[in-house]
Amino acid sequence: MIPAWLSFLDALLAVLAVLVGILGAHFGLIAPLIGLQIFLLGFLLSVLAVLTGILGLIRTASPKRRSGLPRAITGTILGLIIAVPIVLIINRVRKYPPINDITTDVSNPPEFVHAETLPANRGRDLKYDRAKYAVLQQKGYGTVAPLKLNAPPAAVFAKVKVMAAAIPSWRVTYTNPDTKTLEGVATSRIFRFKDDFVIQVRPDGNGASLVEMRSKSRDGVGDLAKNYHRLERFFARLAASAPSS
């Protein structure tokens, strides 16, 4: 009987923790990182609910303990509903390196200028740490290259500004037409994590352009490849609608 009750209670606590973590972070009631930590606590409770639920199912197989069977079943099912999707996500992203700063040029990355003045970034070092990130980026993602477009930098930068401003989860915070640099903040959909990004259009000779980009998370050690995918998706959109020379 005790395992059945424990499974049921653990499952209820897991559901509560997951909801509090997601909703609290999404609506700004708690910090995103705190929300994620509460969410992960819910995951651990769901695993415990499954384990104690299985034990409860075994224990309540006896006719004398059959009254605890519904609680064991409920706890096990609720635990699985929470645990299984998270396990699948973990299995999918575990191949990515534990870094949260991605750039198209590890030797001469575009650096943040305006982002360092934002209140949320005060006291944080936004300089690219090549020794910390470059090798891991290469191992985890292969060659992350700038996007080459056969159009003059001015035309490409104009397109970059329009496309960046049109992405709902992005907020452009700074543009410099002289250096053809744009900075902004990207907000994740669920936990509302903030990532800083910078895009710079550089000349590549004969009127062509190189679009360099860097995306860096403010929280955590790893980013579940969010920065890499942000870069790849933006480049794909830009290449599909790039101005011609």
Summary of the structure (lengths in Angstrom):
residues: 245
radius of gyration: 23.6
end to end distance: 74.8
largest distance: 85.2
contacts: 813
relative contact order: 0.14
helix: 53%
strand: 16%
